[in-house]
Amino acid sequence: MANTDQLYDKIGYARVSTVGQTLELQLKTLQSYGCRKIYREKASGANSDRVELKKLLEKLKENQIIVVTRLDRIARSTFDLFAIVKEITDKKAQFYSLAEPWTDTSTSTGRLMLAVLGGLGDVERDLIRNRTAEGRARAMEQGKKMGRPPRITEGQKKEILKRRENGESLSALSLAFGVSESTVSRIGNGKYLNIKK
């Protein structure tokens, strides 16, 4: 990075996971490295809605370089890191992590590592997809129902059916049981799960 220090406008990004943690050490480190502006975030890395990171990426310009103290400050996974760094380089800007100098995208080594990250990101995504599919298959074999739990019980469905047969309106039953009129209609027509008219 020493050869390119004068070529780029350095923008820092600092993040801590919880409100109780402090950004002070990251801010001092980024300031001493020469970052003229630092975006600060108190949000979990698992939270996709990182407002300050989004602002930084939206305002990023060519010949700027985003600097972080460590990779885990900006990304929660290899796939996430690749997506963020790709967005940065697509804007003809650069990325650099002080703790991991090999991430310097202004160098040929950094660009090679970016390509490797992309491959690892694809592998990680495939592994997650496979694990999810296997977990779903295991759960179904064990007789577990997938998806959201039903909003009403079997007993309530039978009660709805009985009251529908007695002439109660869809809207009245919808209000009484906290479900949509279309759900009440399906129950009344015997089309809702295992309830038969």
Secondary structure, DSSP 8 states (H G I E B T S, - for coil): -GGGTTTSEEEEEEEESSTTS--HHHHHHHHHHT-SEEEEEES-TT-S--HHHHHHHHH--TTEEEEESSGGGT-SSHHHHHHHHHHHHHTT-EEEESS-GGG-TTSHHHHHHHHHHHHHHHHHHHHHHHHHHHHHHHHHHTT---SS--SS-HHHHHHHHHHHHTT--HHHHHHHHTS-HHHHHHHHTT-STT---
